Amino acid sequence: MRFERAEVTSPATIANFGPGFDSFGLCMESPVDRIRIRAAGDGARSVKVEGGHTLPEEPEENCSSHAASRLAELSGRDDEGFDMTVVKGMKPGSGIGSSAASSVGGALAMAAILGVDDRQLVLEAAAMGEELVSGTKHYDNVAAALYGGFTAVSDPRSNRILRLKPPDFSIVVLLPDVAVETRKARAVLPSEIPIEDAVYNMSLASGLIDAMARKDIAGVCAHLDDRLSVPYRKALVPGYDSVKEQALKSGALGVSLAGSGPAIFAITSESYAPEVRTAMVRALSESSGMESESFVTVPGSGARVENVD
């Protein structure tokens, strides 16, 4: 069944979650992008961006409309036209999956008006939107945004996604006032790593999945360390070590970079979240002189079709 219009919400995420570089993702309940789409019978495609952020408004340069176009093509509807509005709820380049949220939202919105009920197809189209921005078609952010909860790309050959419902905890997110482009963040990573670092991450990743499945918060946080990306990328985030230290002293159970940064996240209980948030903001300011934004959220349930008609 076809529809004329749809509205979708698509959430922020934490990719590279702990030791799961390019594999693990955690969906957050907020913030979200809101994508509205209307079918256009003439085959033309347009996109408009709202929310106070400057992003491309050429259909093939905007990741949300690009993902929508790819979904149409993957569904055999190459000539499908649409008018799209993307209301950005998160800052691009902040490390919380802004482009993934838009890409998933665009693909899911197009699937909604076409009556396509195939999440694997939506995932593939969303990854194409992510590729437009980052230069790499990776699935960790888009999988978490689409499916919700904790996700892992368990088989990169088939893009099979493992999905687990995380335990209840609060997530404190600090957004330093600096942008880190995904392409730049990937460029600082070494082309080769010591085998002991690979084994270290692989071991922690196994433990993290086990703890997540058992809904063991302390176990999840005990396995958040990483040797593949954080040691190299934290140089792009002034004050990272100080923020992590003060967050842990204030009640955080675990702290790491979100995505490629500059966002820093902490996992804690609801009762400690306000104190951890204050400590992280203060530590960044005192160690680097940098301003920031921050928020507290919880694990989310993923992108949703809010209405369709």
C-alpha positions as CSV (number, residue, x, y, z in Angstrom):
1,M,0.0,0.0,0.0
2,R,1.3,3.4,-1.0
3,F,0.9,6.6,1.1
4,E,1.2,10.3,0.3
5,R,3.1,11.5,3.3
6,A,4.9,10.3,6.4
7,E,6.7,11.6,9.5
8,V,9.6,9.8,11.2
9,T,11.7,10.4,14.2
10,S,15.3,9.0,14.3
11,P,17.5,9.2,17.4
12,A,21.1,10.0,18.4
13,T,23.5,7.1,19.0
14,I,26.8,6.2,20.4
15,A,28.9,4.3,17.9
16,N,32.3,2.5,18.5
17,F,30.7,1.8,21.9
18,G,33.5,0.7,24.2
19,P,35.8,-1.8,22.5
20,G,33.4,-2.3,19.5
21,F,35.1,-0.1,16.9
22,D,32.9,0.1,13.7
23,S,30.7,-2.6,15.2
24,F,29.0,-1.7,18.5
25,G,26.3,0.9,18.8
26,L,24.0,2.2,21.5
27,C,20.7,4.0,20.7
28,M,19.7,7.0,22.9
29,E,16.2,8.0,23.6
30,S,17.0,11.7,22.7
31,P,17.8,13.9,20.9
32,V,16.1,13.0,17.7
33,D,15.8,14.2,14.1
34,R,12.4,14.6,12.7
35,I,11.9,13.8,9.0
36,R,8.8,14.6,7.0
37,I,8.3,13.3,3.5
38,R,5.6,13.9,0.8
39,A,5.4,11.9,-2.4
40,A,5.9,14.1,-5.6
41,G,4.2,12.7,-8.6
42,D,6.5,14.4,-11.1
43,G,9.6,12.4,-10.1
44,A,11.4,15.5,-8.8
45,R,13.2,15.4,-5.4
46,S,13.8,18.2,-3.0
47,V,15.0,18.6,0.6
48,K,14.8,21.4,3.2
49,V,16.7,21.6,6.5
50,E,15.3,23.2,9.6
51,G,16.6,23.4,13.2
52,G,19.3,26.0,13.0
53,H,22.1,23.9,11.4
54,T,23.6,24.5,7.9
55,L,23.5,21.4,5.8
56,P,23.2,20.7,2.1
57,E,19.8,21.1,0.5
58,E,20.7,19.4,-2.8
59,P,19.0,16.0,-2.8
60,E,22.1,14.0,-3.7
61,E,24.3,16.0,-1.2
62,N,22.1,15.6,1.9
63,C,22.5,12.3,3.6
64,S,18.8,12.0,4.5
65,S,17.4,12.6,1.0
66,H,20.3,10.6,-0.5
67,A,19.3,7.6,1.7
68,A,15.6,8.1,0.7
69,S,16.7,8.0,-3.0
70,R,18.7,4.8,-2.5
71,L,15.8,3.1,-0.7
72,A,13.6,3.9,-3.6
73,E,16.1,2.5,-6.0
74,L,16.7,-0.6,-4.0
75,S,12.9,-1.1,-4.0
76,G,12.8,-0.8,-7.8
77,R,11.2,2.7,-7.7
78,D,14.0,4.6,-9.4
79,D,11.7,7.4,-10.6
80,E,10.0,8.0,-7.2
81,G,9.8,11.8,-6.5
82,F,9.5,13.4,-3.0
83,D,9.7,16.6,-1.0
84,M,11.5,16.2,2.3
85,T,12.0,18.4,5.4
86,V,14.7,17.4,7.9
87,V,14.3,19.0,11.3
88,K,17.7,18.6,12.9
89,G,17.6,17.9,16.6
90,M,21.3,17.4,17.1
91,K,24.5,19.2,16.1
92,P,26.4,17.7,13.1
93,G,29.9,16.6,13.8
94,S,29.3,16.2,17.5
95,G,29.9,12.5,17.7
96,I,26.4,11.3,18.5
97,G,25.4,10.0,15.1
98,S,23.9,13.1,13.5
99,S,24.3,11.9,10.0
100,A,23.2,8.4,10.9
101,A,20.0,9.7,12.5
102,S,19.2,11.7,9.3
103,S,20.1,8.8,7.0
104,V,18.0,6.3,8.9
105,G,15.1,8.8,9.1
106,G,15.3,9.5,5.3
107,A,15.4,5.8,4.4
108,L,12.6,4.8,6.8
109,A,10.4,7.7,5.7
110,M,10.7,6.7,2.1
111,A,10.0,3.1,3.0
112,A,6.9,4.3,4.9
113,I,5.3,6.0,1.9
114,L,6.2,3.2,-0.5
115,G,4.8,0.6,1.9
116,V,8.1,-1.2,2.1
117,D,8.4,-3.3,5.3
118,D,12.0,-4.5,5.0
119,R,14.3,-3.3,7.8
120,Q,17.3,-4.8,6.1
121,L,16.6,-2.7,3.0
122,V,16.3,0.4,5.2
123,L,19.6,-0.4,6.9
124,E,21.4,-0.7,3.6
125,A,20.0,2.5,2.2
126,A,20.8,4.3,5.5
127,A,24.4,3.0,5.3
128,M,24.6,4.6,1.9
129,G,23.5,7.9,3.3
130,E,26.2,7.6,6.0
131,E,28.8,6.8,3.4
132,L,28.0,10.1,1.7
133,V,29.1,12.0,4.8
134,S,31.9,9.8,6.2
135,G,33.3,8.2,3.1
136,T,32.8,4.7,4.5
137,K,29.6,2.6,4.5
138,H,29.8,1.5,8.1
139,Y,26.8,0.2,10.0
140,D,27.3,0.7,13.7
141,N,25.5,4.0,14.0
142,V,22.7,3.3,11.6
143,A,22.0,-0.1,13.1
144,A,21.6,1.4,16.6
145,A,19.4,4.2,15.3
146,L,17.2,1.9,13.3
147,Y,16.7,-1.0,15.7
148,G,17.2,0.7,19.1
149,G,19.0,-0.7,22.2
150,F,22.4,-2.1,21.9
151,T,23.5,-3.4,18.5
152,A,26.6,-5.2,17.1
153,V,27.5,-5.9,13.5
154,S,28.1,-9.6,14.2
155,D,28.9,-10.6,10.6
156,P,30.4,-7.9,8.3
157,R,30.0,-10.2,5.3
158,S,26.3,-10.2,5.5
159,N,25.8,-7.1,7.8
160,R,23.9,-9.3,10.2
161,I,23.0,-7.3,13.3
162,L,22.9,-8.6,16.8
163,R,20.3,-6.8,18.9
164,L,20.2,-6.7,22.7
165,K,18.0,-4.7,25.2
166,P,20.4,-2.9,27.5
167,P,19.9,-2.6,31.3
168,D,18.4,0.5,32.7
169,F,20.9,3.3,33.2
170,S,21.4,7.0,32.6
171,I,23.7,8.3,29.9
172,V,25.4,11.7,30.5
173,V,26.6,13.2,27.2
174,L,29.1,16.1,27.1
175,L,29.4,18.0,23.8
176,P,32.5,20.1,23.7
177,D,32.3,23.2,21.5
178,V,34.5,21.8,18.8
179,A,33.5,19.8,15.7
180,V,35.3,16.6,14.7
181,E,34.6,15.4,11.2
182,T,34.4,11.6,10.9
183,R,36.8,11.6,7.9
184,K,39.4,13.5,10.0
185,A,38.8,11.2,13.0
186,R,39.4,8.2,10.8
187,A,42.5,9.7,9.4
188,V,44.3,9.9,12.8
189,L,43.9,6.1,13.3
190,P,47.0,3.9,12.5
191,S,46.9,1.6,9.5
192,E,48.4,-1.2,11.7
193,I,48.0,-2.0,15.3
194,P,49.9,-4.3,17.7
195,I,48.4,-7.8,17.9
196,E,48.1,-7.4,21.7
197,D,45.8,-4.4,21.3
198,A,43.6,-6.4,18.9
199,V,43.4,-9.3,21.4
200,Y,42.7,-6.8,24.2
201,N,39.7,-5.3,22.4
202,M,38.4,-8.6,21.2
203,S,38.4,-9.9,24.8
204,L,36.7,-6.9,26.2
205,A,34.1,-6.9,23.4
206,S,33.2,-10.5,24.3
207,G,32.8,-9.6,27.9
208,L,30.7,-6.5,27.1
209,I,28.2,-8.5,25.0
210,D,27.9,-11.0,27.8
211,A,27.3,-8.3,30.4
212,M,24.8,-6.5,28.1
213,A,22.9,-9.8,27.7
214,R,22.8,-10.3,31.4
215,K,21.8,-6.7,32.0
216,D,24.8,-6.3,34.3
217,I,25.5,-2.5,34.3
218,A,28.8,-2.8,36.3
219,G,29.9,-5.5,33.9
220,V,29.1,-3.4,30.8
221,C,31.1,-0.5,32.3
222,A,34.0,-2.7,33.3
223,H,34.4,-3.6,29.6
224,L,34.3,-0.1,28.1
225,D,38.0,0.3,27.6
226,D,39.5,0.5,24.1
227,R,42.9,0.5,22.5
228,L,41.9,0.8,18.8
229,S,40.5,4.3,18.5
230,V,40.2,6.3,21.8
231,P,44.0,6.5,22.5
232,Y,44.4,8.2,19.1
233,R,41.2,10.2,18.9
234,K,41.2,11.7,22.4
235,A,43.9,14.1,21.2
236,L,41.2,15.8,19.1
237,V,39.2,16.4,22.3
238,P,41.1,18.8,24.7
239,G,40.4,17.9,28.3
240,Y,39.2,14.3,27.7
241,D,41.4,12.7,30.4
242,S,40.3,15.3,33.0
243,V,36.6,14.9,32.1
244,K,36.9,11.1,32.4
245,E,38.7,11.3,35.8
246,Q,36.2,13.8,37.3
247,A,33.2,11.9,36.0
248,L,34.4,8.7,37.6
249,K,35.0,10.5,40.9
250,S,31.5,11.9,40.8
251,G,29.7,8.6,40.4
252,A,30.0,7.5,36.8
253,L,30.5,3.7,36.3
254,G,32.2,4.1,32.9
255,V,33.3,6.8,30.5
256,S,34.5,6.9,26.9
257,L,34.3,8.8,23.6
258,A,31.1,8.7,21.7
259,G,31.6,7.8,18.1
260,S,34.6,9.6,16.7
261,G,34.2,12.4,19.2
262,P,34.2,15.1,20.4
263,A,31.2,13.9,22.5
264,I,32.1,12.2,25.7
265,F,29.6,9.9,27.4
266,A,29.3,8.5,30.9
267,I,27.1,5.7,32.2
268,T,25.7,6.1,35.7
269,S,22.6,5.7,37.8
270,E,19.7,8.2,37.6
271,S,20.5,9.5,41.1
272,Y,24.1,10.3,40.2
273,A,23.5,11.7,36.7
274,P,23.1,15.4,37.7
275,E,26.3,15.3,39.7
276,V,28.2,13.6,37.0
277,R,26.9,16.0,34.4
278,T,28.1,19.0,36.5
279,A,31.5,17.5,37.1
280,M,32.0,16.8,33.4
281,V,31.1,20.3,32.3
282,R,33.3,21.8,35.0
283,A,36.3,19.6,34.2
284,L,36.2,20.5,30.5
285,S,36.0,24.2,31.3
286,E,38.8,24.1,33.9
287,S,41.2,21.9,31.8
288,S,40.7,23.4,28.4
289,G,38.7,26.6,28.8
290,M,36.2,25.2,26.4
291,E,32.5,25.7,26.6
292,S,30.1,22.8,26.1
293,E,26.5,21.6,26.0
294,S,25.4,18.5,27.9
295,F,22.3,16.4,28.4
296,V,21.1,13.3,30.2
297,T,19.2,10.5,28.5
298,V,18.6,6.8,28.6
299,P,18.9,3.9,26.1
300,G,16.3,4.3,23.3
301,S,14.0,2.1,21.2
302,G,15.1,3.3,17.8
303,A,13.6,5.2,14.8
304,R,9.8,5.3,14.6
305,V,7.2,6.1,11.9
306,E,5.1,8.7,13.9
307,N,2.4,9.0,11.3
308,V,1.6,8.1,7.7
309,D,-1.4,8.9,5.5
